[in-house]
Amino acid sequence: MLKPTTLAMILAGGRVDELNVLTYYRPKSAVPFGGVCRVIDFSLSNLMNSGIEQVAILSQYRSYSLINHIGIGAAWDMIGRYRHASILPPFQGSESGDWYRGPADAIYKNIDYVQYHHPEEILILSGDHIYNMNYQDMIDYHTEKNADLTVAFTRVPLANANRFGVAKLDNEDGARGGRVVDYWEKSADSKSEWASMTVLCFKPEVLYKALENNQEGGSYHFGKDIIPLLVEQNYRVYGYKFCGYWGYTRTINEYWQSNMDMLGEKPLIDLEKWQFRTNLEHRNIRGKEPAYFAENAKVHNSLIYNGCKVDGTVKNSILFPGVVVKKDAVVENSVLFFKNVVGEKCRLNKVVADVNTTYGQNVTIGPDVCDERTEVTVVGWNNNIPPETVIEAGATVYPHIAEGLWPNCVKAGEVLR
C-alpha cells in the first residue's frame, strides 16, 4: 500500500449569523440537510470519492453535534493504516492558548500536525458548501502547472460577486483554468464572475511561510490576506475552474433553495449520482422503522425518510426521519428536521424547522401562497407551538420559547425570542 501524498484540512468550525437559529447550537457544517445528512457530508464524500484519506477537521464553535456525527470516520471509509478523520479543536499548550482567530490561524495552530504527515500537497477546504467535485482533477492540474497555490473557482452572477473572493484569470488553459493575475476579497466593485469556492491546494513550503508571515498581522483569513499577497508577490497562483452545481447556502433563502434543488424528476443535487455518504448511525437513522403513509395521505414531489408518519398532505417538501404529519395537516415547500410533529389541520408553507418541534392543532406558518420572493419562516428547535398560533412569512422563532411567551400571532419578519 502506497502512503497517501495529500493531506486535507476541512475548515468546519464556524457559526454563520445569516442562518440565525439553525446555527444557534451547532456550526454551519453540522446543519442537517436534505432529509438525511449534514452539510459537511458533501466535503467528506468528495474526499472519499477523490481517494484522499488523510483528513483533519478543524472545529471550534459548539462542536458536539459535529464530533458526534463524524465519529471515527467509518461512514466515509476513513479507517486504516493511512486513512483517518481527525477532529482538531482549539487547545492550550506551552505557546498556543487562544481560540482560532480565523481560518489561516486555525491551520497555523496545527502546523505540527500538518508537518508530521509530510504531505506533498495540502488541500484546505470549507466544510459548509454543497457540491460534487473530484479534488484529484484539481490536484493534477496543480501539479501539472507546478503551482504554489491552486484555488477552485466557480462562475457566479456579477451582481452577486461582491459576496465572494473573486479572481481575474488569464485563461491560459481555457475552460480548465488559468493563472490568477488579480484577486479581490468581497469587493464592492467586483470585476470578475469567478468566485472562490474556498478549496485551496498548497505546496507545503509555500503554505508554511505564508502562515508564519500572517501571524505578524492581518485578519487570519486566506481570502483577505494570503491569496492577494501571494498573487502580488508573483507566486505561481492558479485558478481551477469548476462548472458543476455549487450551493453556497450562507443565507436561509439559499439554504432552503439548495434543499429544494433535491426535488423533481431531474434534481440538481442527485445523491446517488454523486456517490454520497453520510453517517446513518447518527440519531439512529439506520435503525428507524420504515416510513408510514395512512390511507388518506397525499404526497407530491417530496423526500420523506424512514421513521416518518404521514396522515395529511405533503408537497414539495423534505421530511427528516421521525417527522409526523397528522390528519388534515398540509406541509408545502418546507424542510422539517428530525422529530417535528405537525398537528391536525396545521398549515406550513415555506418553513425550515429545527428538531423536536411540536405544532398544536390549527397552527398556521407562512403564507397561503408563496413564490420565489416569499421569505422563508424559520423555527428553532425544542419548541411547543400552542394551538391556533399564526406565524407569518419571514418570521424567526428562537429555540425553547417558554409556554407563557407565545403570542397569538408572530408578524411577518418579526423575531420571537
SVG drawing of the C-alpha trace seen along z (x, -y; Angstrom):
<svg xmlns="http://www.w3.org/2000/svg" viewBox="-58 -49 67 51">
<polyline fill="none" stroke="black" stroke-width="0.4" points="0.0,0.0 1.4,-3.4 1.4,-6.1 -1.0,-9.0 0.6,-12.2 -2.3,-14.6 -3.5,-15.9 -6.9,-17.5 -7.8,-20.1 -11.5,-20.9 -12.5,-24.3 -15.7,-23.3 -15.9,-25.2 -17.7,-28.5 -21.2,-29.8 -23.0,-31.7 -25.1,-34.6 -27.2,-34.7 -28.5,-31.2 -29.6,-32.5 -31.3,-29.9 -30.1,-26.9 -26.5,-27.7 -27.5,-28.7 -26.3,-25.4 -24.2,-24.0 -21.6,-25.1 -22.9,-25.5 -21.1,-22.4 -23.2,-20.3 -26.6,-21.8 -28.9,-19.0 -29.5,-19.0 -31.6,-17.2 -33.5,-14.9 -30.8,-12.6 -27.4,-14.2 -25.3,-17.2 -23.7,-19.9 -20.1,-18.6 -21.0,-15.3 -20.5,-16.8 -16.9,-17.7 -16.3,-14.3 -17.9,-12.4 -15.9,-14.4 -12.7,-13.5 -13.7,-9.8 -14.5,-9.7 -11.3,-11.5 -9.2,-8.9 -8.0,-11.4 -8.0,-9.6 -5.9,-11.7 -8.4,-14.2 -8.3,-16.7 -11.4,-18.6 -10.9,-21.9 -13.8,-22.7 -14.3,-25.4 -17.9,-26.6 -20.2,-24.1 -18.5,-21.1 -20.5,-18.3 -23.0,-17.7 -20.2,-17.7 -18.0,-15.3 -20.9,-13.0 -21.8,-12.9 -18.3,-12.2 -17.4,-9.7 -14.2,-7.9 -14.9,-8.5 -16.1,-5.0 -19.1,-6.2 -16.6,-7.5 -14.2,-4.6 -11.6,-6.7 -10.2,-4.0 -7.0,-2.2 -3.2,-2.4 -3.1,-5.5 -6.8,-6.5 -8.2,-8.7 -10.5,-11.6 -9.2,-13.6 -11.0,-16.3 -8.7,-19.2 -10.4,-21.6 -8.6,-24.6 -6.1,-23.7 -4.0,-25.2 -0.2,-24.5 3.1,-26.0 2.7,-28.7 -0.7,-28.4 -3.7,-29.0 -6.1,-31.1 -9.3,-30.2 -8.8,-30.0 -8.7,-33.6 -9.6,-32.8 -9.2,-30.0 -5.5,-30.7 -4.8,-30.8 -6.6,-27.5 -4.2,-25.9 -1.2,-27.6 -2.0,-26.4 -2.0,-22.8 1.1,-23.2 2.9,-20.4 0.1,-18.0 0.4,-19.0 4.2,-18.6 4.0,-15.3 2.3,-13.8 4.9,-15.1 2.3,-15.8 3.3,-16.6 0.3,-18.9 -2.1,-20.3 -5.8,-20.6 -7.7,-23.2 -11.4,-23.4 -14.6,-24.7 -16.9,-22.2 -20.1,-24.2 -20.8,-24.2 -23.0,-21.8 -21.2,-20.4 -19.8,-17.3 -16.2,-17.6 -13.3,-15.3 -10.4,-17.0 -7.9,-14.8 -8.6,-16.6 -7.7,-19.9 -4.6,-18.4 -3.5,-17.0 -3.8,-20.5 -1.9,-22.0 0.9,-19.5 0.9,-20.0 1.3,-23.8 3.9,-23.4 1.7,-25.9 2.5,-27.2 -1.2,-27.6 -4.3,-26.5 -7.7,-27.8 -11.0,-26.4 -13.3,-29.0 -16.9,-28.8 -18.8,-31.3 -21.4,-33.5 -23.6,-36.3 -21.6,-39.6 -24.3,-41.3 -23.6,-38.9 -19.9,-38.7 -19.3,-41.2 -20.2,-38.5 -17.1,-36.4 -13.5,-36.5 -13.1,-36.8 -10.2,-36.4 -9.2,-37.6 -7.7,-34.6 -5.6,-34.8 -7.4,-31.8 -4.1,-30.1 -5.9,-26.8 -9.3,-27.8 -12.2,-26.0 -9.8,-24.2 -8.3,-27.3 -5.5,-29.8 -3.0,-32.0 -4.5,-34.3 -3.5,-37.8 -5.6,-39.6 -7.7,-38.8 -10.3,-40.8 -12.0,-39.7 -15.6,-40.8 -15.0,-44.0 -17.9,-46.4 -16.9,-46.8 -16.2,-43.2 -14.5,-42.9 -14.9,-39.2 -17.5,-36.4 -15.1,-33.8 -15.7,-33.3 -13.5,-31.3 -15.1,-28.1 -12.6,-28.1 -10.9,-25.0 -7.2,-25.6 -4.3,-23.4 -0.9,-24.5 2.7,-23.5 3.6,-22.8 6.6,-25.1 4.6,-27.9 1.8,-27.4 4.2,-27.3 5.9,-30.5 2.6,-32.3 1.1,-31.2 4.2,-32.4 4.1,-35.8 0.3,-36.1 1.0,-35.8 2.7,-39.1 -0.5,-40.9 -3.7,-40.6 -7.2,-39.1 -6.0,-35.5 -8.1,-34.7 -6.8,-33.2 -9.0,-35.4 -8.3,-38.7 -4.6,-38.2 -2.8,-35.2 -4.2,-34.8 -3.8,-38.5 -0.3,-38.7 0.9,-35.6 -0.5,-37.0 1.1,-40.3 4.5,-38.6 4.3,-36.7 4.0,-33.3 2.6,-30.7 -1.1,-31.1 -3.5,-29.3 -7.3,-29.1 -9.1,-25.8 -12.5,-26.3 -15.4,-24.3 -18.6,-24.3 -20.9,-22.0 -23.5,-22.7 -22.4,-24.8 -24.7,-25.6 -23.2,-28.5 -26.1,-28.2 -25.0,-31.1 -28.4,-32.6 -31.7,-31.0 -33.1,-31.5 -30.0,-29.9 -30.2,-27.0 -33.9,-26.5 -33.3,-26.7 -30.5,-24.1 -32.8,-21.7 -35.5,-22.3 -32.8,-21.5 -33.0,-17.9 -36.6,-17.6 -38.1,-17.0 -37.5,-14.3 -34.1,-15.6 -32.8,-17.2 -29.7,-19.4 -28.5,-17.6 -28.5,-13.8 -27.1,-12.0 -27.0,-8.6 -25.1,-10.0 -22.8,-11.9 -21.9,-8.7 -22.8,-10.5 -22.2,-9.1 -23.4,-10.1 -23.4,-8.6 -26.6,-6.6 -25.8,-5.6 -26.1,-9.3 -29.5,-9.8 -30.1,-6.1 -31.3,-6.8 -30.4,-3.3 -32.5,-1.7 -35.7,-3.6 -38.8,-1.8 -40.0,-2.4 -42.0,-5.5 -45.7,-5.1 -48.4,-6.6 -52.1,-6.5 -54.9,-5.7 -55.8,-9.4 -52.2,-10.6 -51.2,-12.7 -47.6,-13.2 -46.2,-15.0 -42.6,-15.7 -41.2,-15.2 -38.4,-13.3 -39.7,-11.5 -37.3,-9.4 -37.7,-6.4 -39.5,-6.8 -41.9,-9.4 -45.7,-9.0 -47.9,-10.9 -51.7,-11.1 -52.0,-14.6 -50.7,-16.3 -47.0,-16.9 -46.0,-18.8 -42.6,-19.9 -41.0,-19.2 -38.3,-17.3 -39.1,-15.4 -36.2,-14.2 -36.6,-10.8 -39.2,-10.8 -41.4,-13.6 -45.1,-13.2 -47.8,-14.9 -51.2,-14.3 -54.7,-14.2 -55.8,-17.1 -52.4,-18.9 -50.7,-20.4 -46.9,-20.8 -45.7,-22.6 -42.4,-23.9 -40.8,-23.1 -37.9,-21.4 -38.7,-19.8 -35.8,-18.4 -35.8,-15.3 -38.9,-14.6 -41.1,-17.5 -44.8,-16.7 -47.3,-18.6 -50.7,-18.6 -54.1,-18.2 -55.3,-20.9 -52.0,-22.7 -50.8,-24.6 -47.0,-25.0 -45.7,-26.7 -42.1,-27.6 -40.8,-26.8 -37.5,-25.5 -38.0,-24.0 -35.2,-22.6 -35.5,-19.4 -38.1,-18.4 -40.8,-21.0 -44.5,-20.2 -47.3,-22.2 -50.6,-22.3 -53.9,-21.9 -54.7,-24.6 -51.2,-26.3 -50.5,-28.3 -47.0,-29.1 -46.0,-31.0 -48.3,-32.4 -51.3,-30.8 -49.5,-31.0 -45.7,-31.6 -43.3,-32.3 -39.6,-32.9 -39.9,-36.3 -41.6,-34.9 -39.3,-34.9 -38.6,-31.6 -40.0,-31.3 -37.6,-29.7 -38.5,-27.8 -35.7,-26.9 -35.6,-23.6 -37.4,-22.2 -40.5,-24.4 -44.1,-23.5 -46.2,-25.9 -49.7,-26.3 -52.9,-25.6 -54.3,-28.3 -50.9,-30.2 -50.2,-32.1 -46.6,-32.7 -46.4,-34.9 -43.9,-34.6 -40.3,-35.5 -40.6,-35.4 -37.9,-33.8 -38.7,-31.8 -35.8,-31.1 -35.3,-27.8 -37.1,-27.0 -39.8,-29.7 -41.4,-29.3 -45.1,-28.4 -46.3,-31.7 -44.4,-33.8 -46.2,-32.7 -48.3,-35.4 -51.4,-34.6 -49.6,-35.9 -45.9,-36.4 -46.0,-39.1 -44.1,-38.8 -40.4,-39.5 -40.6,-39.6 -38.2,-37.7 -39.6,-35.9 -37.0,-35.2"/>
</svg>
